[in-house]
Amino acid sequence: MEYIEWSGLTQLTEVVTLDGMLCPVALPQIKDSYWPHLVNEDKMLDFFVDLDFLLSELGDPSNVNILGVIRRPPADVRSLGWDGFTFMGYDLMDQAAGVSALTNCGGFPDVFANAELSRVGLIDDFDRAVEIRDSLRRMHPEERHADCDLWAIFRRASEPGPGI
């Protein structure tokens, strides 16, 4: 409830994001055995490329969100038939620290309204997400959280999500 009060995002039922401050990673320690199964580029060491391996390491996945993501999608991917995953929306993650410009920066009311975010804190429309990303860079060049990558986020359909 403190987060809702701070953020003003009263529509949220949960937060779905790659922002590790809001949604910590399920496997915080990187073991040597993980390396062949990680993206291992641009400091993305929490991103697995092998779902079966990830599930075997998690044990009980009932209290975590298992997300499938696409970094910098060139077009709307909401209708992508990603077996077992449901499209959740688009997030804007700063490139420097991995912070969501949508849900963890106190808002940018001159660029987007809190009411534009879905019940999980994402933007539903690809074109609007691109517009917000571009406007953040243009209107806030000095703000490190405004230099964002666009991410499409899908959630494994069988996972209920931990809530807020």
Secondary structure as UniProt FT lines:
FT   HELIX           2..7
FT   TURN            10..11
FT   TURN            20..22
FT   HELIX           32..37
FT   TURN            42..43
FT   TURN            45..46
FT   HELIX           51..58
FT   HELIX           61..63
FT   STRAND          67..71
FT   TURN            78..79
FT   TURN            83..84
FT   STRAND          85..94
FT   TURN            95..97
FT   TURN            101..103
FT   TURN            109..111
FT   HELIX           114..116
FT   TURN            119..120
FT   HELIX           126..139
FT   TURN            141..142
FT   HELIX           144..146
FT   STRAND          148..156
FT   TURN            157..158
//
